[in-house]
Amino acid sequence: MTEVVCPGKRLGRASEYRAGPGTYVRGTYIYASVVGPKLEQAAADEDGKPYLIVSQPKRARAADQVIQVGDTVMGRVTRISTRQAWVEIICVGETVLREPHRGIVRKEDIRATEVDKAEVAKSLRPGDIIRARVISLGDSTQYFLSTAENELGVRWAKSAAGAIMIPISWQEMQCPTTKEKEPRKCAKPV
């Protein structure tokens, strides 16, 4: 199995290998310059030293990304009302968008069960980073989103004390500093 390395990770000696794409030489060692799997490639030169390479996965360009029904997106909640939450979509799948798109999570699309008991203010708050699914292309200005699956919901939230909160159940997050609990529709870790 290939080892995934981070920038600055020492990969090998420059006397034994040649630096390939995603690497650099500093002193007598070769280091990773990007995140990715460490690969060794046979040499094509006369010195016979193999290349050390850190490859990067091929991703769709942000300009090529089109949001479709069924896509999983990440977004920031910008404001809420009693009926819906407005979301700034920043990622589609693994692709970061060049320009954010707008989306809405309606009250009835927050939870899969007990839909009538769902409250926007007890599920999502401005500033929360959420994972959601596109359920409709909506109108010309925004997409309709849903968090009504176990793996969808709030992924990251800040407490009033400014600390990153930890999910303690599917409907609560806790501040690690003050131990105060706040209601959220938490996403199951993937």
N, C-alpha and C positions, 0 to 999 in steps of 0.2 A: 504494500500500500504506500502511496506517495505521501510525503510529509508536506503539510501546508505551513508555509513560513510567512513571517511578517517582516516589514522593512527593518533593516539593521541586524537581522539574524545572520550569524556567521555560518557560511555554507561549506567552506573548504579552503585549502591552501592554494594560493595563486601559482605555486610551483608545480602542483599536481593537476590543476584544471585551468580552463580558459573561461573568462567571464562572458556569458551570453546575454540575451535579452532579459530584462528584469533584474539584473545584477550589476554590481560595480566592484572595483578593486580598491582596497585601502590598505596600504602597507603591504603585508604579505598574505592577506586573506581576501576572499571573495565574500561579499555580503548581498543580501536580498534588498532590492530597492522598491519592491511592490509586494502586495499580499497575493499569494497563490501557491500552487503546488510546485515543489522543487523537483526538477527533472534533470537527468543527465543525458546528453546527446553525444554520440560518437563523433570523433574529430574528423574533419575533412581536410585538415592541413597536414603538412609534413612533420610537425613536431609531435603528433600523436596524442596530445592532451585532449580529453573529452571536455565538452562545454557544460557548464552549469547554467541552467535556465530556470527562471521563475515565470511560469506562464500565467496569463490573465484570462479568465473566461470571456468568451465572446458574448457581448450583450447588444441588445438592440439599441440603436441611438435614440436619444430622447425625442428627437424630431420625428422618428419613424413610428413611435408608439401611439396607437389609437386605442382609446378606452372602449371596451365592448361589454355588453351584458354578460355577467358571470365572472368578470375579472375581480381579483382581490386587490384592493387599494389601501394605501396608508394615507392618513390625512390628519390635519390639525383642526380641532373644533374652534371656530372663530366666535360664534355667539349661539345662544340658545333662547328658546321661548317655551311656552307651555306645550306647544304642538310639534316643534321640530328643532333640530340642531343644524346649523350651517357649518359645512366642512370645507377646508381648503385641501384638495387632493394634491399630494406631493410625490407619490410613488405609485406605479402600476406594476404589480408583481415585484421584480427585482430592479426595475428601471426607474431612476429618478427623473422626473419630468423637468424639462427646461423651464416651463412656465406652469404654475399651479392652475388646476381646474377647480370649479366650484361644484359642491355636492350638498345634498340635504339628506339627513336621517330623520324620517318622520317618526312620531311617537309609536305608531303601530308596527314599525319595522325595527324597534330596538330589541325586543325579546321574542323568542319563539313560543314560549308558554306564558299564560296569564297576561296576554297582550293588553287587556283592559286595565291592569294594575300598573303598567309601565308609566314612569314619570321621567320626563326628559332631564329635569334638574337632579334627580337621584341616580341617573345613569351616565350622563355625559356633562362635562363642564368645559367652559372656554379654556383653551390651552392644552387640553388633553390630546395625546396622539392616539389615534384609533386605527384598527384594521377593520375594513368593511368590504362588503361585496356589492358590486354594481347590479341593481335589480331592474333598472330602467334607464334609458337614455334621457328621460325627462323632457324638458323643453330645450330651447336653443341655448340657454344660459347655464344650466346645471344638471347634474346627474342625480338620480335617486339611489340612495345607498341603504344597506341593511346591515345590522349587527346581530341578527337573530340566529346565529349559529354559535356553538361552543367556542370555536377558535377565533371568533370575531368579537370585537369590543375594544375597551381601553387597554392599550399596551403600555402606556407611559403617562404618568400624571405627577404634578408637583403639588405638595401640600401647602397650607397657608404659611408654614415655617420655611418653605423654599426647598424642602428635601424631596427627593424622588421617592414616591410611595411604592409600597410592596403589596401585591394582591394577596389577600388572606382567604378569600372565598370568591365565588363567581360574581358576588354582588357587593363586595367591600374591599377597600384598600386601606392600608395603615401607614402612617408616617413613622419612619424608624426613629426620628428624633423625639417627637412629642408623644408617640404611641396613640395619637388621635386617629379614629377610624372615620372614613368618609364613604358614602355609598357611590358605587360605580358599577357599570355592566362590564366586568372584567373579561378579557380574552383569555382563553385557556392557552398556556404556553405551547408553542409548536416546536 
